[in-house]
Amino acid sequence: MLSWAITFLIIAIVAAVLGFGGIAGTATGIAKILFILFLVLFVASLFFGRRG
């Protein structure tokens, strides 16, 4: 999941450099959502992994 977030972040950076603002904004939004989802799942796996 983290690799997908990094991929969308790179797409957003390339699109912003080339001047595609709409695509860059969309890719940035997707990257943020995936990164937050990754963090939530990572913390949950740390928490539940130590209990079992």
Secondary structure, DSSP 8 states (H G I E B T S, - for coil): -HHHHHHHHHHHHHHHHHT-HHHHHHHHHHHHHHHHHHHHHHHHHHHHHHH-
